[in-house]
Amino acid sequence: MGNWDWSFLSILKVVVDITIVWYVLYKLLMLIRGTKAIQLLKGIFVVITIYFISVVLELSTVRMIIWQVIMWGPLGIIILFQPELRRALEQLGRGSFFSRNTESEEEALNQSIDAIAKSCKYMAKRRIGALITIERETAMGDYVSTGIPINGKLTNQLLTNIFIPNTPLHDGAVIINRDSVVAAACYLPLSESPFISKELGTRHRAALGISEVTDSITITVSEETGNISYTKNGELHRNVSTEKLAEMLERELVTKFKTSSSKAWNWRGRKNE
């Protein structure tokens, strides 16, 4: 009986050990998903594969070169993945790497929606052009790096002030993450779709372009007409009211957040039963 208990504890330790490692790897992959870092990660696997092939085929020169790459690889990873590693450490320090406060996140999302809707309403009336991208699951670190870091609390006053004409930050996109303005004056990829109306300008092309490569929601305010539009999943929705905009944001951000949180808690509840 004692041997059986010891074997069970050994197996349990192995299971816990593997689970922790896989969970940490999963969280790290979620942080770099949608960035160029994921392409670099694929490159690392290619290098490792080439090394094993060179060992099997006894390609000594190739093996020596690849071994040198592997030896210096950790230093290169630290340099290349610095933004993602920093974000992971920040989340670990806040305790949000392994858990999250559902109520506070939902409140932050609601405050963000209110601030965005008020800002868009103000700018639409005065025909102030704007391009606002809301980051969701796909990380947007590569696009954030093209702009000016803000990392400020999202308010309708801050958001509006950024797009006031002839100010240093008004040209380009603002990237938002939950209740934070991450960066301004960011460059977004332009859509090359031939079906875009000729009357639409660079802002709308950029909004469509970013929606084609990420799951973000991007809002545009036209400086010519004052009309509000938004893009998601490669689709452009034009001439929406601020009320419709707020409803869409609540549906896409708050409702989906509640659903995902509910599924997570239900899974934990079943696990503990």
PyMOL commands that set and color helices and strands:
alter all, ss='L'
color gray80, all
select helices_A, chain A and resi 2-32+36-56+60-80+82-94+102-125+141-144+156-162+202-213+242-272
alter helices_A, ss='H'
color red, helices_A
select strands_A, chain A and resi 130-134+148-153+173-177+180-186+217-221+228-232+235-237
alter strands_A, ss='S'
color yellow, strands_A
deselect
rebuild
show_as cartoon
